[in-house]
Amino acid sequence: MRILRTLPALADCHSRKLTVCFLRRCSGAMSSRPPPQRADPTVHLKEYTSPSWAQRLKYAPTHKVKLTMCNTPIHEWSVPGVPGDFHLSIKRDDMTGSSLSGNKVRKLEFLLAEAIKQGCTSVITCGGIQSNFARSTAVAARQLGMETHLFLRSDTLDPNAIGCQGNLLLNRMVGAHIYLIPRLSKYETDIKGKMHKLADKIKSTGGKAFLVPVGGSTKDGLYGYLESFNELMQQGIAEKFDDLVVTIGSSGTAAGLAIGNYLTGSKVKVHAIAVCDNAEYFHSEINKTLQEIGLGEETKSEDIIDVIEGAKGRGYGLSTQEELDFILEVGATTGVMVDPVYTGKAVKCLVHEMNTNPSRFKGRRSLFVHTGGIFGLFDGRMDSTLKNPASVSNRIYSWSDDDIPQ
């Protein structure tokens, strides 16, 4: 009987030994296997020919990748406070994709094509802690098989203090490498050098990095919004509108629209509402672009775009309660979400200009280009506004019996 009682224990012990042996062999086999091969990103490249009206420019990309959902729609937009004699419509570039939504994706179609052409394995870029461009770059690069390294300006340099809200959630989900740098860091003096050092380190380990400046405002990125203007022409902008309005934060999107408007001979007036820096800075940046593409001797930024100041508020990425209240009002009355960093400030400023300085506009038919940024709403700053007991957003009731809640 004792022998019979020990047989199950012996069998169980033998089974465990076999299992351990099997796992060890599997582990050895797995460790000896070569890493999975990186998919060939060149399959995403599509040959590109610029619009006929842009072919006299000094530079044109030869390829792009498909990232956007175009054409984005245009519809009327009844924003509270717009004067009765103005007619406002919206171009929905917040609908260029889901996790890739916003204007940045149009630039990335050309920027990442160039990265692939150069055989790069990683992309390095920078921005604020809730940067839309950084998030779009991280998602798009991962979809195309590349690693992403993000230098993000932050109030804290403690990695453990960085949460998972807003754009950071998506950055984390695609495995982006994030480097925290002081919030007031300047691209040319503080960030650019770090990006090059990281690129050298990646090169030393057998990789190759593609560096993208803040906002993707390069001659490649410019074509994203030259193409966007081509789309606007197909949608009848010249016949339907007098004024085109967009937010400006790094100049690339506004430059593309203004240059497209200039090259086509369109009579629409282009306005860019500054949410950081000032008109002098943005005109300087656009003039550099004009020189780079061969238009610097025939026109200048001051002649092709009106930069509107007054939307910066407390500063870039910082909100006032009045701005947050306006963002809620726009969402609650129109169903269109604007963000606290870019479009919320810009639309608020646009309404103010229409009321106080109507002569600034060529006519009364304005089209606002919504550049996205919806994930910026999810960083927590709207919470107290939405929970205000007197707010239209605080319509949450407890219904535990048969009577309708009051």
C-alpha positions as CSV (number, residue, x, y, z in Angstrom):
1,M,0.0,0.0,0.0
2,R,2.9,2.4,0.7
3,I,4.3,1.7,-2.8
4,L,0.9,2.4,-4.4
5,R,0.6,5.7,-2.4
6,T,4.0,6.9,-3.7
7,L,3.4,6.1,-7.3
8,P,1.3,9.3,-8.0
9,A,3.9,11.4,-6.3
10,L,6.6,9.9,-8.4
11,A,4.6,10.3,-11.5
12,D,3.9,14.0,-10.6
13,C,7.6,14.6,-9.9
14,H,8.6,13.0,-13.2
15,S,6.0,15.1,-15.0
16,R,7.4,18.3,-13.5
17,K,10.9,17.3,-14.6
18,L,9.8,16.7,-18.1
19,T,8.0,20.0,-18.1
20,V,11.1,21.9,-16.9
21,C,13.2,20.2,-19.5
22,F,10.8,21.0,-22.2
23,L,10.6,24.7,-21.2
24,R,14.4,24.9,-21.1
25,R,14.7,23.4,-24.6
26,C,12.0,25.8,-25.9
27,S,13.7,28.7,-24.2
28,G,17.0,27.8,-25.8
29,A,15.4,27.4,-29.2
30,M,13.7,30.7,-28.9
31,S,16.9,32.5,-27.8
32,S,18.8,31.0,-30.7
33,R,16.2,32.1,-33.2
34,P,17.1,35.3,-35.2
35,P,14.9,38.3,-34.4
36,P,11.9,38.8,-36.6
37,Q,12.8,40.6,-39.8
38,R,11.7,44.2,-40.2
39,A,9.0,44.5,-42.9
40,D,10.3,46.4,-45.9
41,P,8.9,49.9,-45.5
42,T,9.6,50.8,-49.1
43,V,6.4,49.0,-50.1
44,H,4.6,52.0,-48.7
45,L,6.2,54.5,-51.0
46,K,4.1,56.0,-53.8
47,E,5.5,58.1,-56.6
48,Y,4.4,61.7,-56.3
49,T,4.0,64.5,-58.9
50,S,3.2,68.0,-57.6
51,P,0.2,70.0,-58.9
52,S,1.0,71.8,-62.2
53,W,0.9,75.2,-60.5
54,A,3.6,74.1,-58.0
55,Q,6.0,72.6,-60.5
56,R,8.1,75.8,-60.9
57,L,9.2,75.5,-57.2
58,K,12.9,74.8,-56.6
59,Y,12.2,71.7,-54.7
60,A,9.6,68.9,-55.0
61,P,9.5,65.5,-53.3
62,T,9.4,62.4,-55.5
63,H,7.4,60.1,-53.2
64,K,4.8,60.1,-50.4
65,V,3.1,57.5,-48.2
66,K,-0.7,57.2,-47.8
67,L,-1.8,58.2,-44.3
68,T,-4.7,60.6,-44.6
69,M,-8.4,60.0,-45.2
70,C,-9.1,62.6,-47.9
71,N,-10.9,64.6,-49.0
72,T,-12.0,66.0,-45.7
73,P,-15.4,67.6,-45.7
74,I,-16.5,71.3,-45.6
75,H,-19.7,72.4,-43.9
76,E,-21.3,75.4,-42.3
77,W,-20.4,76.1,-38.7
78,S,-22.6,78.1,-36.4
79,V,-20.1,79.2,-33.7
80,P,-21.6,81.3,-30.9
81,G,-20.7,85.0,-31.2
82,V,-20.1,85.1,-34.9
83,P,-21.8,88.4,-36.2
84,G,-24.9,87.9,-38.2
85,D,-23.4,89.3,-41.4
86,F,-20.6,86.8,-41.4
87,H,-20.9,83.3,-42.8
88,L,-18.5,80.8,-41.2
89,S,-17.7,77.3,-42.5
90,I,-15.2,74.7,-41.4
91,K,-12.8,72.4,-43.2
92,R,-12.6,69.2,-41.2
93,D,-8.9,68.4,-41.1
94,D,-9.6,67.0,-37.7
95,M,-11.0,64.1,-39.7
96,T,-7.9,63.0,-41.6
97,G,-7.8,59.8,-39.5
98,S,-8.5,58.5,-36.0
99,S,-5.3,58.2,-34.0
100,L,-3.6,60.1,-36.9
101,S,-6.2,62.9,-37.0
102,G,-5.2,66.5,-37.7
103,N,-3.1,68.6,-40.0
104,K,0.2,66.9,-39.0
105,V,-0.6,63.8,-40.9
106,R,-0.6,65.6,-44.3
107,K,3.0,66.7,-43.6
108,L,4.0,63.2,-42.4
109,E,3.0,61.7,-45.8
110,F,6.0,63.4,-47.3
111,L,8.3,63.5,-44.3
112,L,8.1,59.8,-43.6
113,A,8.4,59.0,-47.3
114,E,11.8,60.7,-47.2
115,A,12.8,58.8,-44.1
116,I,12.0,55.5,-45.8
117,K,13.9,56.6,-49.0
118,Q,16.9,57.3,-46.8
119,G,16.7,53.9,-45.2
120,C,16.0,55.2,-41.7
121,T,15.0,52.9,-38.9
122,S,14.1,55.6,-36.4
123,V,12.5,59.0,-36.4
124,I,13.4,61.7,-33.9
125,T,11.3,64.8,-33.3
126,C,10.2,67.1,-30.6
127,G,7.4,69.2,-29.1
128,G,5.4,70.0,-26.0
129,I,4.4,67.3,-23.6
130,Q,1.0,67.1,-25.3
131,S,2.4,67.6,-28.8
132,N,0.0,66.6,-31.6
133,F,2.8,66.4,-34.1
134,A,4.9,64.1,-31.8
135,R,1.9,61.8,-31.3
136,S,1.1,61.7,-35.0
137,T,4.7,60.9,-35.8
138,A,4.9,58.2,-33.2
139,V,1.8,56.4,-34.5
140,A,2.6,56.8,-38.2
141,A,6.2,55.8,-37.8
142,R,5.2,52.7,-36.0
143,Q,2.7,51.8,-38.7
144,L,5.5,52.1,-41.2
145,G,7.9,49.9,-39.2
146,M,10.1,52.6,-37.6
147,E,11.0,53.4,-34.0
148,T,10.2,56.9,-32.7
149,H,12.1,59.1,-30.2
150,L,10.3,62.1,-28.8
151,F,11.9,65.1,-27.0
152,L,9.0,66.6,-25.1
153,R,9.1,69.9,-23.2
154,S,7.7,69.4,-19.7
155,D,7.3,71.1,-16.3
156,T,8.7,68.0,-14.6
157,L,11.7,65.9,-15.7
158,D,10.7,63.0,-13.4
159,P,9.5,60.1,-15.7
160,N,7.4,58.7,-12.8
161,A,5.4,61.9,-12.7
162,I,4.3,61.7,-16.4
163,G,0.9,60.2,-16.7
164,C,-1.0,58.5,-19.6
165,Q,-3.5,61.2,-20.5
166,G,-4.1,62.8,-23.9
167,N,-1.5,62.4,-26.6
168,L,0.8,60.7,-24.0
169,L,-1.5,57.7,-23.9
170,L,-1.0,57.1,-27.6
171,N,2.7,57.8,-27.5
172,R,3.0,55.1,-24.8
173,M,0.8,52.6,-26.6
174,V,3.0,52.6,-29.7
175,G,6.2,52.2,-27.7
176,A,7.7,55.6,-28.4
177,H,10.9,56.6,-26.5
178,I,10.2,59.8,-24.6
179,Y,12.9,62.2,-23.4
180,L,11.7,64.9,-21.0
181,I,13.3,68.3,-21.4
182,P,12.6,71.7,-19.6
183,R,9.4,73.3,-20.8
184,L,11.1,76.5,-22.0
185,S,13.7,74.7,-24.1
186,K,14.3,76.3,-27.5
187,Y,14.6,74.2,-30.6
188,E,17.7,75.7,-32.1
189,T,19.7,76.3,-28.9
190,D,18.5,73.5,-26.6
191,I,16.9,70.6,-28.5
192,K,18.5,70.3,-31.9
193,G,21.9,69.4,-30.4
194,K,20.3,66.6,-28.3
195,M,18.5,65.2,-31.3
196,H,21.8,65.0,-33.2
197,K,23.6,63.3,-30.3
198,L,20.8,60.7,-30.1
199,A,21.0,60.2,-33.9
200,D,24.8,59.5,-33.5
201,K,24.1,56.9,-30.8
202,I,21.5,55.2,-33.0
203,K,24.0,55.1,-35.8
204,S,26.6,53.5,-33.5
205,T,24.3,50.6,-32.9
206,G,23.6,50.0,-36.6
207,G,20.5,52.1,-37.1
208,K,19.8,55.3,-38.9
209,A,17.7,58.2,-37.7
210,F,15.6,60.7,-39.5
211,L,15.4,64.1,-37.7
212,V,12.3,66.2,-38.0
213,P,12.2,69.7,-36.5
214,V,9.3,71.0,-34.4
215,G,6.0,70.7,-36.1
216,G,7.4,69.1,-39.2
217,S,7.9,72.5,-40.9
218,T,10.3,71.6,-43.6
219,K,10.3,71.8,-47.4
220,D,9.0,68.2,-47.5
221,G,6.3,68.9,-44.9
222,L,5.3,72.0,-46.8
223,Y,3.9,69.8,-49.6
224,G,1.3,68.4,-47.2
225,Y,-0.5,71.7,-47.3
226,L,0.3,72.6,-50.9
227,E,-1.6,69.4,-51.6
228,S,-4.3,70.5,-49.1
229,F,-4.8,73.7,-51.0
230,N,-5.1,71.7,-54.2
231,E,-7.9,69.8,-52.5
232,L,-9.5,73.1,-51.4
233,M,-9.4,74.2,-55.0
234,Q,-11.3,71.1,-56.1
235,Q,-13.8,71.8,-53.4
236,G,-14.5,75.3,-54.8
237,I,-12.8,77.5,-52.3
238,A,-12.2,80.3,-54.8
239,E,-15.9,80.6,-55.7
240,K,-17.4,79.9,-52.3
241,F,-15.2,81.9,-49.9
242,D,-13.5,85.2,-49.4
243,D,-11.2,84.4,-46.4
244,L,-9.3,81.3,-45.3
245,V,-8.4,81.1,-41.6
246,V,-6.0,78.7,-39.9
247,T,-4.1,78.4,-36.6
248,I,-0.3,78.9,-36.7
249,G,2.1,77.4,-34.2
250,S,5.1,76.3,-36.2
251,S,4.3,78.0,-39.6
252,G,4.3,74.9,-41.9
253,T,0.6,74.5,-42.4
254,A,-0.1,78.3,-42.8
255,A,2.9,78.6,-45.2
256,G,1.6,75.8,-47.4
257,L,-1.9,77.3,-47.6
258,A,-0.6,80.8,-48.3
259,I,1.9,79.7,-50.9
260,G,-0.7,77.5,-52.6
261,N,-3.1,80.5,-52.6
262,Y,-0.3,82.6,-54.2
263,L,0.8,80.1,-56.8
264,T,-2.8,79.5,-58.1
265,G,-3.6,83.1,-58.3
266,S,-6.6,82.6,-56.0
267,K,-8.1,85.8,-54.7
268,V,-8.9,84.4,-51.2
269,K,-7.2,86.2,-48.3
270,V,-5.3,83.9,-46.0
271,H,-5.2,84.6,-42.2
272,A,-3.2,82.7,-39.6
273,I,-4.0,83.1,-35.9
274,A,-0.9,82.8,-33.7
275,V,-1.2,80.8,-30.5
276,C,2.5,81.4,-29.7
277,D,5.3,83.8,-30.6
278,N,4.2,86.8,-32.8
279,A,3.7,88.0,-36.3
280,E,7.3,89.1,-36.8
281,Y,8.5,85.6,-35.9
282,F,6.1,83.8,-38.2
283,H,6.7,86.1,-41.2
284,S,10.4,85.5,-40.7
285,E,9.9,81.7,-40.8
286,I,7.7,81.8,-43.8
287,N,10.1,84.1,-45.6
288,K,12.8,81.4,-45.0
289,T,10.6,78.9,-46.6
290,L,10.0,81.2,-49.6
291,Q,13.7,81.5,-50.1
292,E,14.2,77.8,-49.8
293,I,11.7,76.9,-52.6
294,G,12.8,79.7,-54.9
295,L,10.0,82.3,-54.4
296,G,11.9,84.7,-52.1
297,E,12.8,87.1,-54.9
298,E,9.2,87.6,-56.1
299,T,7.1,87.7,-53.0
300,K,7.3,87.8,-49.2
301,S,5.2,86.5,-46.3
302,E,3.8,89.9,-45.4
303,D,2.2,90.1,-48.8
304,I,0.6,86.6,-48.9
305,I,-0.7,86.0,-45.3
306,D,-2.2,88.0,-42.5
307,V,-0.8,86.8,-39.1
308,I,-3.3,87.7,-36.4
309,E,-2.0,88.1,-32.8
310,G,-4.0,88.1,-29.6
311,A,-4.8,84.4,-29.2
312,K,-1.8,83.4,-27.1
313,G,-3.5,84.1,-23.8
314,R,-1.4,83.0,-20.8
315,G,1.1,81.3,-23.2
316,Y,1.5,78.3,-25.4
317,G,-0.3,75.3,-24.1
318,L,-1.7,77.3,-21.1
319,S,-5.4,77.9,-20.7
320,T,-7.6,80.5,-19.0
321,Q,-11.0,79.7,-17.6
322,E,-12.6,81.9,-20.3
323,E,-11.0,79.8,-23.0
324,L,-12.1,76.5,-21.5
325,D,-15.7,77.9,-21.2
326,F,-15.6,78.8,-24.8
327,I,-14.3,75.4,-25.9
328,L,-17.3,73.8,-24.0
329,E,-19.7,76.2,-25.5
330,V,-18.6,75.4,-29.0
331,G,-18.8,71.7,-28.4
332,A,-22.2,71.9,-26.7
333,T,-23.8,74.1,-29.4
334,T,-22.1,72.8,-32.6
335,G,-21.0,69.2,-31.9
336,V,-17.5,70.1,-33.1
337,M,-14.6,69.7,-30.6
338,V,-11.9,72.3,-30.5
339,D,-8.7,71.8,-28.4
340,P,-7.2,74.0,-25.7
341,V,-3.8,74.5,-27.3
342,Y,-4.6,75.5,-30.9
343,T,-8.1,75.6,-32.4
344,G,-9.9,76.6,-29.2
345,K,-7.8,79.8,-28.9
346,A,-7.8,80.4,-32.6
347,V,-11.6,80.3,-33.0
348,K,-12.2,82.4,-30.0
349,C,-9.8,85.0,-31.4
350,L,-11.5,84.7,-34.9
351,V,-14.9,85.5,-33.4
352,H,-13.4,88.5,-31.5
353,E,-11.8,89.8,-34.8
354,M,-15.0,89.5,-36.7
355,N,-16.8,91.6,-34.1
356,T,-14.1,94.2,-33.4
357,N,-12.1,94.4,-36.6
358,P,-14.4,93.2,-39.5
359,S,-12.4,95.3,-42.1
360,R,-9.5,92.9,-41.6
361,F,-11.4,90.3,-43.7
362,K,-11.8,90.5,-47.4
363,G,-15.4,89.5,-47.3
364,R,-18.0,87.9,-45.1
365,R,-17.6,84.3,-46.2
366,S,-14.9,82.7,-44.1
367,L,-13.6,79.1,-44.0
368,F,-11.8,77.9,-40.9
369,V,-9.4,75.0,-41.3
370,H,-9.8,72.7,-38.2
371,T,-6.3,71.3,-37.7
372,G,-7.3,68.7,-35.1
373,G,-5.8,68.2,-31.6
374,I,-8.8,66.5,-30.0
375,F,-6.5,64.3,-27.8
376,G,-5.4,67.5,-26.0
377,L,-8.9,67.6,-24.5
378,F,-8.1,64.4,-22.6
379,D,-5.2,65.8,-20.4
380,G,-7.5,66.6,-17.5
381,R,-7.7,70.4,-17.8
382,M,-11.4,70.4,-18.8
383,D,-12.5,68.3,-15.7
384,S,-13.5,71.2,-13.4
385,T,-15.2,73.0,-16.2
386,L,-17.2,70.0,-17.1
387,K,-18.2,69.2,-13.5
388,N,-19.4,72.7,-12.7
389,P,-22.9,72.2,-11.3
390,A,-24.3,75.1,-13.4
391,S,-22.7,73.8,-16.6
392,V,-24.6,72.3,-19.6
393,S,-22.0,69.5,-19.5
394,N,-23.0,68.4,-16.0
395,R,-26.2,66.5,-16.9
396,I,-25.6,63.3,-15.0
397,Y,-28.5,61.9,-12.9
398,S,-29.1,59.0,-10.5
399,W,-32.3,57.0,-11.5
400,S,-32.9,54.3,-8.9
401,D,-36.7,54.2,-8.9
402,D,-39.7,54.7,-11.3
403,D,-39.8,58.5,-11.1
404,I,-38.0,60.6,-13.7
405,P,-35.1,62.5,-12.0
406,Q,-35.6,66.2,-11.5
